[in-house]
Amino acid sequence: MGSLIVAVLGAQGYSDSLGKKNTATDITLYDLKRGEDVVTFVEPTRYPERLAPLFFATAMAKRAILIVDELNSNFGECAMMLQCSNITAGYIILRNYLAREKIEPLIKGTVLENYEFIEDNITVLREKLLSEVDKQSPSVTAEKIESYGTVPVDHAFNVKGVGAVVLGVVVNGSVKKHEMMKVLPGNKMAQIRSIQKHDDDFDIAFQGDRVGLALKNVEVEDLDRGTVLTSDEKVKSSKLLKAQAVLVKYWPLPIKSEMVLHVGHWTQFVPGRVESISDDGDWRKPVITLTLEKELVHFPGAKGVLTYLDGGKLRVVGTVELP
């Protein structure tokens, strides 16, 4: 089974024609299936009034479709979020007679300059994405399966007769039926009762798979978006970050002490206060110390996305290297 998750930005409800509507909260997911191949589309339903859904959509995705109706602040913010989330491949659809020559200077030097400009044609777009999934390399062999795995949770709910169920994407390794997983942050353990991928039951899921996991030994009250299930010992939790940041080129001012920034990583969007800041003369590459409201779960050296919700027309600040 091949799978691909695609963020669809710039036009609410565009995915209605691309796939079958699935989970809908502040982000809405749609599935497009052909045989065993699945493309999942994620739209940030509550954006632009809330920034977090835009982050979640790009954090979950490996590709993006950016629909551009006009060159406004929302376009700029989506472009910077794609840049900070390192979505290096995707498609740009221009509408309202926008010319490619108008947008190319604005995306020069960003990940978007690698995106393919395509016509606004649902059939063509669906075929391109399904073809991309079909070309994916076969699943790893049993000898190469990593014995650990990590699943950041994006939705959690209770199912009558089953118990706690979570939805998420396997971000590394593999997860197996009956396996015990850490529930982070915290010190609880949960056992995987069953695994589903797009409504079909499996005994194992691999990196890149979108899964539904039924869990034992944990209550749904202990799970929410941002919870991380893992059996990987390298995963850690941090509440105090001292880290190198890199600000996007359109961010207008230096970061100041006492600012409240949000750090986005996986399906976490955690506020933190800037305790101190220093630089070597380049304010776009500062070292910042952040005290977070709650623990952030991550791999050492992973990238987080910095945002400032009071930033006006641009709320995407840059990236930070997690310790």
Secondary structure as UniProt FT lines:
FT   STRAND          3..9
FT   TURN            12..13
FT   HELIX           14..17
FT   STRAND          20..24
FT   STRAND          28..34
FT   TURN            35..36
FT   STRAND          37..43
FT   TURN            45..49
FT   HELIX           52..60
FT   STRAND          63..68
FT   HELIX           73..84
FT   TURN            85..86
FT   STRAND          90..94
FT   TURN            96..97
FT   HELIX           100..107
FT   TURN            108..109
FT   HELIX           111..114
FT   STRAND          116..117
FT   HELIX           122..134
FT   HELIX           142..144
FT   STRAND          149..159
FT   TURN            160..162
FT   STRAND          163..169
FT   STRAND          172..176
FT   TURN            177..178
FT   STRAND          180..184
FT   TURN            185..187
FT   STRAND          188..197
FT   TURN            198..199
FT   STRAND          200..202
FT   STRAND          204..206
FT   TURN            207..208
FT   STRAND          210..216
FT   HELIX           220..222
FT   TURN            225..226
FT   STRAND          228..230
FT   TURN            233..234
FT   STRAND          236..247
FT   TURN            249..250
FT   TURN            257..258
FT   STRAND          260..265
FT   TURN            266..267
FT   STRAND          268..278
FT   TURN            283..284
FT   STRAND          287..298
FT   TURN            300..301
FT   STRAND          303..307
FT   TURN            309..310
FT   TURN            312..313
FT   STRAND          316..321
//
